[in-house]
Amino acid sequence: MSGSESWKQRGIIPRSFSFIFDKIEKNKQLSYNVYASYFEIYNESGYDLLDQKHAQLALDAWSKIELFEDDFSNIHLKNLSIHKVSTEDEALDLLMMGNFIRQVSATPMNMASSRSHCIFTIAFESRDESSGVIKTSKLHLVDLAGSERVFKKNKEGTIIEEAKYINLSLSYLEHVIIALHDKAKGNRVHIPYRNSMMTTILRD
């Protein structure tokens, strides 16, 4: 999602930054505020990747993100920092800072395999100066951990635990996608968003 260090081979997230701020620059009829957050979901617990204190602490000392739902079904995340960004470079700086402290673990499948799902969220607030109309929207850019098979001979408890949570959350995401497809065809009403932290957040 972030791509390589080469600008030409940058990933979807930095390319999204370029597209977003290019559109904002060209649209002079509206004024914009843009906000960003970046967090990981590791073993079904959420952690802020933009809290600079976390760079000096072990993962078990990080503050966990707490998820709340209000009376209007809006999702709120406690212990998640929100950062105002005004330029593409500021957004890229946040992405690089978050990637630096992201939880990475070596596995038999991939020595640089990501062991967590990560979500970079961009929130927009636009204002039409002539009418005063304010609109808000949100874009979630998700970097999914890869599904991996854990062999019985693998006795490393941490890796087995990580794989269990990763595979389960990917399965729940698949259930939501299938349910949304069925709902679009008129065959379903309920969408199982609440089965995992990731699908609950992506509902927002």
Solvent accessible surface area in square Angstrom, and as a share of the most:
residue,aa,sasa,rsa
1,M,68,0.31
2,S,34,0.22
3,G,47,0.45
4,S,58,0.38
5,E,185,0.83
6,S,51,0.33
7,W,131,0.46
8,K,172,0.73
9,Q,123,0.55
10,R,46,0.17
11,G,12,0.12
12,I,103,0.53
13,I,3,0.01
14,P,6,0.04
15,R,109,0.40
16,S,19,0.13
17,F,0,0.00
18,S,26,0.16
19,F,129,0.54
20,I,18,0.09
21,F,26,0.11
22,D,62,0.32
23,K,106,0.45
24,I,38,0.19
25,E,111,0.50
26,K,143,0.61
27,N,51,0.26
28,K,155,0.66
29,Q,146,0.65
30,L,53,0.26
31,S,47,0.31
32,Y,64,0.24
33,N,45,0.23
34,V,6,0.03
35,Y,69,0.26
36,A,2,0.01
37,S,4,0.03
38,Y,3,0.01
39,F,2,0.01
40,E,0,0.00
41,I,5,0.03
42,Y,19,0.07
43,N,42,0.21
44,E,66,0.30
45,S,25,0.16
46,G,1,0.01
47,Y,15,0.06
48,D,4,0.02
49,L,0,0.00
50,L,4,0.02
51,D,31,0.16
52,Q,128,0.57
53,K,138,0.59
54,H,6,0.03
55,A,44,0.34
56,Q,155,0.69
57,L,82,0.41
58,A,67,0.52
59,L,34,0.17
60,D,135,0.70
61,A,59,0.46
62,W,22,0.08
63,S,61,0.39
64,K,112,0.48
65,I,10,0.05
66,E,76,0.34
67,L,60,0.30
68,F,101,0.42
69,E,63,0.28
70,D,48,0.25
71,D,144,0.75
72,F,171,0.71
73,S,62,0.40
74,N,72,0.37
75,I,18,0.09
76,H,94,0.42
77,L,44,0.22
78,K,111,0.47
79,N,66,0.34
80,L,24,0.12
81,S,38,0.25
82,I,107,0.54
83,H,52,0.23
84,K,123,0.52
85,V,5,0.03
86,S,76,0.49
87,T,63,0.37
88,E,44,0.20
89,D,98,0.51
90,E,74,0.33
91,A,2,0.02
92,L,27,0.14
93,D,82,0.42
94,L,23,0.11
95,L,5,0.03
96,M,120,0.54
97,M,49,0.22
98,G,0,0.00
99,N,51,0.26
100,F,165,0.69
101,I,18,0.09
102,R,33,0.12
103,Q,45,0.20
104,V,87,0.50
105,S,21,0.14
106,A,55,0.42
107,T,4,0.02
108,P,93,0.58
109,M,95,0.42
110,N,77,0.40
111,M,147,0.66
112,A,77,0.59
113,S,8,0.05
114,S,31,0.20
115,R,2,0.01
116,S,1,0.00
117,H,4,0.02
118,C,1,0.00
119,I,0,0.00
120,F,1,0.00
121,T,12,0.07
122,I,5,0.03
123,A,27,0.21
124,F,36,0.15
125,E,59,0.27
126,S,14,0.09
127,R,104,0.38
128,D,40,0.21
129,E,110,0.49
130,S,109,0.70
131,S,73,0.47
132,G,30,0.29
133,V,77,0.44
134,I,90,0.46
135,K,138,0.58
136,T,103,0.60
137,S,67,0.43
138,K,95,0.40
139,L,69,0.34
140,H,39,0.18
141,L,16,0.08
142,V,34,0.20
143,D,33,0.17
144,L,76,0.38
145,A,3,0.02
146,G,44,0.42
147,S,78,0.50
148,E,30,0.14
149,R,183,0.67
150,V,48,0.27
151,F,105,0.44
152,K,192,0.82
153,K,169,0.72
154,N,24,0.12
155,K,170,0.72
156,E,102,0.46
157,G,51,0.49
158,T,84,0.49
159,I,11,0.05
160,I,72,0.37
161,E,68,0.31
162,E,1,0.00
163,A,4,0.03
164,K,107,0.45
165,Y,65,0.25
166,I,8,0.04
167,N,53,0.27
168,L,85,0.42
169,S,5,0.03
170,L,37,0.18
171,S,39,0.25
172,Y,53,0.20
173,L,27,0.13
174,E,96,0.43
175,H,80,0.36
176,V,8,0.04
177,I,101,0.51
178,I,85,0.43
179,A,0,0.00
180,L,77,0.38
181,H,108,0.48
182,D,35,0.18
183,K,102,0.43
184,A,91,0.70
185,K,120,0.51
186,G,65,0.62
187,N,109,0.56
188,R,95,0.35
189,V,132,0.76
190,H,126,0.56
191,I,16,0.08
192,P,17,0.11
193,Y,47,0.18
194,R,174,0.63
195,N,73,0.37
196,S,6,0.04
197,M,22,0.10
198,M,1,0.00
199,T,2,0.01
200,T,11,0.06
201,I,4,0.02
202,L,52,0.26
203,R,68,0.25
204,D,68,0.35
